[in-house]
Amino acid sequence: MKAIVMAGGKGTRLRPLTCKQPKPMVPIAGKPMIEYILDLLKQYQFTDIGMTLFYLPELIANYYGDGREFGVDLRYFIEETPLGTAGSVKNAEEFLDETFLVISGDALTDINLEQALAFHRQRQALVTIVLTKVTNPLDYGVVITETDGRIKRFLEKPGWGEVFSDTVNTGIYLIEPEVFRYYEKNKAVDFSKDLFPLLLQAGEPLYGYVAAGYWSDVGNLTQYRQANCDLLDGKLKFTPPGRELAPGLWVGEGTELAPSCKVETPVVLGKYVRVGKNAHLGAHSIIGDHSIVGEQASLKKSILWNHTYIGYQTEIRGAILAHHTHLKSGVAVYEGAVLGEGCTIGSKAVVKPAVRTWPDKYLESGSVLNSSLVWGNRWGTNLFGRQGIDKTANLEFTPEFAAKLGVAYGTILRENSRVVVGTDQFPAAQKLKAALVSGLLGTGVNVYDLGVTTIPVTRQAVVQLEAAAGIQLRRSPAVPENILVEFLDEQGLVINRAVERQVEQSFFTEEFRRAPLERLGKVSAIEDFFPHYLDDMLKVTAQEEIKAARFKVVVGVDDQADTVGAQLTRLLTALGCEISPLPEGASFPARTSGEIRAKCLPTLATQVKQEGADLGVFLVGNGECIILVDEEGAAVEEEQFTALLSLLALKYTGAETIPLPVTVPRFVEEVVRAHQGEVVRTKVSPRALMEKVAEAKIFLAGDGRSSFQAAYDGFYALVKILELMAREKQGLSQLVALLPPYYTDRKQVNCSWEDKGRIMRHLFEENKEKEIEVIDGLKVFHDQGWALVLPDAEDPVFQIYSEAASPEAATALTNLYSSRISELQLT
């Protein structure tokens, strides 16, 4: 039999969900609602189906095609201008040459159509309107009938004073083709408002059939949420898509749930969904195809469409997320909130109840969204953070993003330039590197491919290979699901902010250089650059003294599969050290380098003491950072480590000036001045320190043209510590004991982006009579010490550092400023 599915509605009351989707394609439990209608029609042998389309018609037609894949025959009738419900069906008049059924494609129902058809034929009706009983008829067309079902009266969306019936029009009609005599083609005609009253006035047999079963017109967001819950609760004869893995748990093909995740049914998971460790899925949670729920994330009564990403410790409560939404770590989205397609919510941001965001919006980290967001941009204001570009692998940092980034960077370089590219062992970095490289090649830039290596090696390769730039892709040390991409200049230093802006401008404006085919870039593979890096380092190292000391070193790395471990072994072997690795399989699962430090230190210290080693070293961050313990198993703090490197530079390299970030305690200055050195303070950014180190020409490389960056090169820093121990003929604990005592404290205070500038102005005004320093943030000197208030560049927080003559005084200083910041936020 024949049917017409009306699928042209815009669904304006469902916005922002329908900004990029026609309402019939809005999913119920992961399946477009129109597909439930097709299933219903097929169940009752209505398999010859026409669809009337108007809003975004291609999305429906392309998805369903000729219908054969869904067990029906489909044809489409597209309106150029809105013709109303009856007018759109008139377009299909030639197709409708027998009794036919009309049904809305944007409602949800399991009404028995066979019984309705039997009623229609028994009454010999021209039109039969399928009716249903509702508790609140005010938003619907009320139909009043005789006892035999003949329609007496229509009331379109009545007031309570006009309500004489609770039976309403479902938008399902059984119609004889003779009805087309009553109105013309290509004119806007509505069934309920125009045609049915006309037929009633003409005395034609119009009947109403009151049907049992479920029906919802899914007319607004509240009804949309309820329709999803109703399906999961078994109030329809349909079941959610997928296999019922356990009572109330429907799971699609390829879906993976971590054993430690908690699921409270009913829950629907689409195809290829991944649910992380210790995640919690509350009852009535729906997660669409190809979505990822991160570790310790929590969902309750929420609806997620396809390709959504929920970050670490993110909480969603009664919200709806459309396709391709991306929530980073620590986000909170509350009841009734709706995020449109393609939205990105930064870490620790909060979306308050009932707030709606239109598609392709970007909410900065730590923001609090109190009202709906209609206008805005897809991207944040910057691509770069404090240390390169740090984005979720294969969700934000996709192959297409990587290729575009490669083109953007290549565009600001000279044609035929050379760029060194390396990655760590992170599989996503290795795979997405190819896309980034292809973008570079398209601009006529050549690539030296180092393969899998460490960031210190890549930095030196840029200089030794005389490249114009370098790129290292690696796992982010801050968020393990992310790729960090670091861009280096011709000196191997992190690029400065001016160059970052050039890359961002190129990326966003898409004003790209396209090289002619004959001048596309070429790739040259360099299999193992580490020997060149090592040779350059050993040229400026007291090798013989270190070898003579015959140090025994306990070693470990944060990723045993990475090249860091192999390179560390080669380095220490070249220096004649005895190597004692941590036990095979010793792992320290953690999300950040700080967590790794806390977890690895006990194991490292124990093995150092048990084996009588001279020190223990643990490399993290692709060889960039180092964790040290002395021969007594005591941890060497970062400040002490900095002081020892400064001491070596002054005593054995001829350095006169030592660059130190503003966060480094003053006791390090005491060490420097005690050895006739001068301190130059820098901003806390990696570029600022690297630039000053290069200018001061300390830690020069063997080629004399570049400097090693000890603060960001764990291999070099370790060699210099070994050299200091060998030259001074003292153990590491003895060297640390020579340093002055110091007491520091650090706190972090949350603060909205909007308040940061105002608070900094207040703090400056309040302390301008004191001795202050404004190199980076506001450093205020007190009688008992100093405190530094530093607005974080990436997160909505202040970092507060202090140093004083006692631990209590240091804590008091950080408390003073953290309390004042909290007070100022309330004003």
LINLINDA-V61036 format. One record per pair of residues at least 24 apart in sequence whose C-alpha atoms are under 6 Angstrom apart, sorted by the first residue. I is the first residue (numbers start at 0). J is the second residue. D is the distance in whole Angstrom. If there is no record, write none. Layout:
i = [I:I]
j = [J:J]
d = [D:D]
//
This chain:
i = [0:0:1:1:1:1:2:2:2:2:3:3:3:3:4:4:4:4:5:5:5:5:6:6:6:7:7:7:9:12:13:13:15:15:16:22:23:23:27:28:28:29:33:33:46:47:48:48:49:49:49:50:50:51:51:52:53:53:82:82:83:83:83:84:84:85:85:85:86:86:89:97:98:98:99:99:100:100:101:101:102:102:106:106:106:107:107:108:108:109:109:110:124:124:125:125:125:126:126:126:127:127:127:127:127:128:128:129:129:129:129:129:130:130:130:130:130:130:130:131:131:131:131:132:132:133:136:140:140:141:141:142:148:148:149:149:150:150:364:365:387:387:388:388:389:389:390:390:391:391:392:392:398:398:401:401:402:402:402:405:405:405:406:406:407:407:407:408:409:409:410:410:414:414:415:415:416:416:417:417:417:417:418:418:418:418:418:419:419:419:419:420:420:420:420:420:421:421:421:421:422:422:422:422:422:423:423:423:424:425:428:428:440:440:441:441:442:442:442:443:443:443:443:444:445:445:445:446:447:447:447:448:448:449:453:453:455:458:461:462:476:476:477:479:493:535:535:538:539:544:545:545:546:546:549:550:551:551:551:551:551:552:552:552:552:552:553:553:553:554:554:554:554:555:555:556:556:557:563:604:622:623:623:623:624:625:629:629:642:654:682:742:742:742:742:743:743:743:744:744:744:744:745:745:746:747:747:748:748:749:750:750:751:752]
j = [45:47:45:47:48:99:48:99:100:101:48:49:50:101:50:102:103:104:50:51:103:104:51:52:104:52:53:54:54:219:219:220:339:357:339:105:104:105:227:227:285:287:104:105:71:72:72:73:73:74:75:75:76:76:77:77:77:78:186:187:187:188:189:189:190:188:189:190:187:188:184:176:174:175:173:174:172:173:171:172:170:171:215:216:217:214:215:213:214:212:213:212:204:205:174:175:204:173:174:205:172:173:205:206:207:172:207:169:171:172:207:208:166:167:168:169:208:209:210:166:167:209:210:165:166:165:165:167:168:166:167:167:206:207:205:206:205:206:794:795:484:485:483:484:482:483:481:482:480:481:481:482:431:434:434:435:434:435:438:435:438:439:438:439:502:505:506:502:439:442:511:512:443:444:443:444:444:445:445:446:466:467:446:466:467:468:469:446:447:461:469:448:449:469:470:471:449:450:451:471:451:452:471:472:473:451:452:473:561:474:472:473:519:520:514:519:512:513:514:514:518:519:520:520:520:521:522:522:522:523:524:524:525:525:621:622:712:491:491:490:591:620:591:590:686:700:701:701:701:725:722:725:574:575:576:576:576:577:578:612:613:578:579:612:614:615:579:580:615:580:615:616:617:581:617:617:618:619:622:632:713:711:712:713:713:713:731:732:667:697:775:802:803:805:806:801:802:809:800:801:809:810:799:800:799:797:798:796:797:796:795:796:795:795]
d = [5:6:6:5:6:5:5:5:4:6:6:5:6:5:5:5:6:5:6:5:5:5:6:5:5:4:4:5:6:5:5:6:5:5:6:6:5:4:6:6:6:5:5:6:5:5:6:5:6:5:6:5:6:5:6:5:6:5:6:4:5:5:5:5:6:5:5:5:5:5:6:6:6:5:6:6:6:5:5:5:6:4:6:4:6:6:5:5:4:6:6:5:5:6:6:5:6:6:5:5:6:5:6:5:5:5:5:6:5:6:6:5:6:5:5:6:6:5:6:5:6:5:6:5:4:6:6:5:5:6:4:6:5:5:6:4:6:5:6:5:6:5:6:5:6:4:5:6:6:4:5:5:6:5:6:5:5:4:5:5:4:5:4:5:6:5:5:6:5:6:6:5:5:6:6:5:5:6:5:6:5:6:5:6:6:5:5:6:5:6:4:5:6:6:5:6:5:5:6:5:5:6:5:5:6:5:6:5:5:6:6:6:6:4:6:6:6:5:5:5:6:4:4:5:4:5:6:5:6:5:6:5:6:5:5:6:5:4:6:6:6:6:5:6:5:6:5:5:6:6:6:5:5:5:5:5:6:5:6:5:5:5:6:6:5:6:5:5:4:5:6:5:6:6:5:5:5:5:6:4:5:5:5:5:5:5:5:5:5:6:5:6:6:6:5:5:4:6:6:5:6:6:6:5:5:6:5:5:5:4:5:5:5:5]
//
